[in-house]
Amino acid sequence: MAAASGVRLEISPAAAFIDDELSIRILGLKARETVTLHASTEDDHGRSWSSRATFSADSSGRVDVASQEPLSGTYRGVSPMGLFWSMNLESAEEAGRATFVKKNVIANKVTLEVRSAERVVAAAHFERSYLAPGTETRDLQVPGEPATNGMQTVGRLFLPTGAKASDLLPLVVVLSGSGGGFDLDKAALLAHHGFAAFALAYFGTPPLPTWLHHIPLEYFEAAFRWLDAQPEVDA
């Protein structure tokens, strides 16, 4: 995106998945001009995360994040994705001990700003995706609590775009960590890479146990039997 100053940001690919390496360049600067790239996003809890890197433009007035080391910032060394893996939580009371919360398949929205002398001279907004268009999903449901008067989803199968019953796709079962619930984001991304990916909850969501305590192993056997019945999956 270009600004009135003539400075512009080039980000490619324009439509990227969360595990794609991006090319980020700043063009239209003065030779040896010092600017700071500021990146920001939010996690699923609505908390703000950000990073920064200060660069000196080359003799042609260009900064290429993939080949230049920042003068200062939240990361050191040459790293094309340094602005992403070095993001910190902006909330002072949680900074240093919090982790980025991501469970759903909604794309991450990122803002990049080029700042010169505390002034924003160029900016860009883009998304980093988890779910590929055309991905098929199927839910494993079990009876819920009597009060819910219905079925509850405890597992979601993601099948790659265009998957057929004759494919016999390799399967990855994605289990959450100590936070419980579903890791839908990871399963969706694995399906983008050609796997049948099954996000299975085993605690932390109704009607399953609230805590990681006394989890019956037979529960997983029942889930595998359900997977065996899916024609695209290599049982």
TIDOFI-876895 format. One line per 10 residues: number of its first residue (from 1); their letters; for each residue x, y, z of C-alpha. Coordinates in nm, 2 decimals. Layout:
NUM = A = X:Y:Z  ...
% end
This chain:
1 = MAAASGVRLE = 0.00:0.00:0.00  0.13:0.35:-0.09  0.11:0.66:0.12  0.10:1.03:0.02  0.48:1.04:0.09  0.54:0.79:-0.19  0.65:0.52:0.05  0.48:0.19:-0.01  0.46:-0.16:0.14  0.49:-0.47:-0.07
11 = ISPAAAFIDD = 0.36:-0.79:0.09  0.34:-1.12:-0.10  0.17:-1.35:-0.14  -0.13:-1.12:-0.09  -0.35:-1.41:0.02  -0.14:-1.62:0.26  -0.19:-1.91:0.50  -0.07:-1.88:0.85  0.24:-2.10:0.77  0.33:-1.93:0.45
21 = ELSIRILGLK = 0.65:-1.73:0.45  0.58:-1.37:0.35  0.80:-1.13:0.15  0.78:-0.78:0.31  0.95:-0.49:0.15  0.94:-0.11:0.19  0.99:0.10:-0.12  1.02:0.47:-0.19  1.24:0.57:0.10  1.53:0.80:0.10
31 = ARETVTLHAS = 1.88:0.64:0.08  1.98:0.52:0.43  1.66:0.65:0.58  1.57:0.49:0.92  1.22:0.36:0.96  1.04:0.13:1.20  0.80:-0.15:1.09  0.53:-0.21:1.34  0.31:-0.52:1.33  -0.01:-0.58:1.53
41 = TEDDHGRSWS = -0.29:-0.84:1.56  -0.54:-0.98:1.81  -0.59:-1.33:1.95  -0.92:-1.51:2.01  -0.96:-1.33:2.34  -0.94:-0.99:2.18  -0.60:-0.92:2.33  -0.35:-0.70:2.13  -0.01:-0.84:2.03  0.26:-0.64:1.85
51 = SRATFSADSS = 0.62:-0.63:1.74  0.85:-0.39:1.58  1.18:-0.37:1.38  1.38:-0.07:1.29  1.57:-0.08:0.96  1.81:0.15:0.76  1.71:0.17:0.39  1.97:0.07:0.14  2.12:0.30:-0.12  1.81:0.27:-0.34
61 = GRVDVASQEP = 1.57:0.35:-0.06  1.45:0.00:-0.01  1.41:-0.23:0.30  1.37:-0.60:0.24  1.29:-0.78:0.57  1.40:-1.12:0.42  1.76:-1.01:0.37  1.82:-0.72:0.62  1.89:-0.73:0.99  1.70:-0.48:1.20
71 = LSGTYRGVSP = 1.90:-0.22:1.39  1.67:-0.28:1.69  1.33:-0.43:1.77  1.17:-0.73:1.91  1.39:-0.98:1.73  1.76:-1.00:1.62  1.92:-1.13:1.31  1.78:-1.18:0.96  1.44:-1.34:0.97  1.17:-1.30:0.71
81 = MGLFWSMNLE = 0.90:-1.38:0.97  1.06:-1.22:1.27  0.78:-0.96:1.31  0.54:-1.25:1.36  0.72:-1.49:1.59  0.85:-1.20:1.81  0.51:-1.05:1.88  0.45:-0.97:2.25  0.13:-0.91:2.44  0.07:-0.54:2.49
91 = SAEEAGRATF = -0.11:-0.58:2.82  0.15:-0.51:3.09  -0.02:-0.73:3.36  0.00:-1.04:3.14  0.31:-0.97:2.93  0.58:-1.23:2.96  0.36:-1.52:3.07  0.07:-1.53:2.83  0.04:-1.74:2.51  -0.13:-1.64:2.19
101 = VKKNVIANKV = -0.48:-1.79:2.21  -0.61:-1.94:1.88  -0.87:-2.21:1.86  -1.11:-2.13:1.57  -1.05:-2.11:1.20  -1.11:-1.74:1.15  -0.82:-1.58:0.97  -0.58:-1.36:1.17  -0.60:-0.99:1.07  -0.27:-0.82:1.08
111 = TLEVRSAERV = -0.18:-0.45:1.04  0.16:-0.34:0.93  0.27:0.02:0.96  0.59:0.20:0.84  0.68:0.47:1.09  0.93:0.75:1.03  1.00:1.01:1.30  0.69:0.88:1.49  0.47:0.94:1.18  0.30:0.66:0.99
121 = VAAAHFERSY = 0.41:0.70:0.63  0.26:0.37:0.49  0.03:0.10:0.62  -0.12:-0.23:0.50  -0.39:-0.46:0.64  -0.40:-0.83:0.54  -0.52:-1.17:0.66  -0.34:-1.50:0.74  -0.57:-1.79:0.68  -0.62:-2.14:0.83
131 = LAPGTETRDL = -0.91:-2.28:0.63  -0.88:-2.33:0.26  -1.19:-2.26:0.04  -1.38:-2.58:-0.03  -1.26:-2.77:0.28  -1.53:-3.01:0.39  -1.61:-3.06:0.76  -1.80:-3.33:0.94  -1.89:-3.32:1.31  -1.88:-3.61:1.56
141 = QVPGEPATNG = -2.17:-3.55:1.80  -2.27:-3.71:2.13  -2.58:-3.67:2.34  -2.56:-3.35:2.55  -2.67:-3.27:2.90  -3.05:-3.31:2.95  -3.08:-2.93:2.98  -2.94:-2.88:2.63  -3.20:-3.10:2.47  -2.98:-3.20:2.19
151 = MQTVGRLFLP = -2.65:-3.32:2.06  -2.31:-3.17:2.13  -2.01:-3.16:1.90  -1.69:-3.32:2.04  -1.49:-3.37:1.72  -1.46:-3.21:1.37  -1.31:-3.38:1.07  -1.15:-3.15:0.80  -1.11:-3.30:0.45  -0.90:-3.13:0.19
161 = TGAKASDLLP = -1.07:-2.95:-0.10  -1.19:-3.20:-0.36  -1.14:-3.51:-0.14  -1.31:-3.82:-0.27  -1.41:-4.15:-0.11  -1.14:-4.34:-0.31  -0.86:-4.12:-0.18  -0.79:-4.30:0.15  -0.63:-4.00:0.30  -0.37:-4.02:0.58
171 = LVVVLSGSGG = -0.52:-3.91:0.91  -0.39:-3.68:1.18  -0.58:-3.66:1.51  -0.53:-3.31:1.67  -0.57:-3.31:2.05  -0.57:-2.99:2.25  -0.33:-2.92:2.54  -0.40:-2.82:2.89  -0.65:-2.56:2.77  -0.90:-2.82:2.66
181 = GFDLDKAALL = -1.16:-2.78:2.39  -1.08:-2.80:2.02  -0.77:-2.70:1.82  -0.97:-2.63:1.51  -0.71:-2.40:1.36  -0.43:-2.67:1.34  -0.67:-2.93:1.20  -0.79:-2.69:0.93  -0.43:-2.61:0.83  -0.33:-2.97:0.81
191 = AHHGFAAFAL = -0.63:-3.03:0.57  -0.50:-2.76:0.35  -0.18:-2.97:0.32  -0.37:-3.28:0.21  -0.44:-3.46:0.53  -0.77:-3.58:0.68  -0.74:-3.39:1.01  -0.96:-3.46:1.31  -0.98:-3.21:1.59  -1.10:-3.41:1.89
201 = AYFGTPPLPT = -1.20:-3.25:2.23  -1.16:-3.47:2.53  -1.22:-3.22:2.81  -1.31:-2.86:2.86  -1.63:-2.85:2.66  -1.98:-2.99:2.73  -2.07:-3.27:2.79  -1.71:-3.38:2.84  -1.52:-3.35:3.18  -1.45:-2.99:3.28
211 = WLHHIPLEYF = -1.09:-3.07:3.38  -0.81:-3.29:3.26  -0.89:-3.56:3.52  -1.02:-3.91:3.49  -1.05:-3.91:3.11  -1.17:-4.26:3.00  -0.95:-4.41:2.72  -1.25:-4.59:2.58  -1.37:-4.24:2.46  -1.09:-4.23:2.21
221 = EAAFRWLDAQ = -1.17:-4.58:2.08  -1.52:-4.46:2.01  -1.39:-4.17:1.81  -1.16:-4.40:1.61  -1.46:-4.62:1.52  -1.64:-4.31:1.39  -1.34:-4.22:1.18  -1.32:-4.58:1.04  -1.66:-4.52:0.89  -1.56:-4.21:0.69
231 = PEVDA = -1.49:-4.33:0.34  -1.21:-4.07:0.26  -1.00:-4.18:0.56  -0.74:-4.45:0.54  -0.86:-4.67:0.84
% end
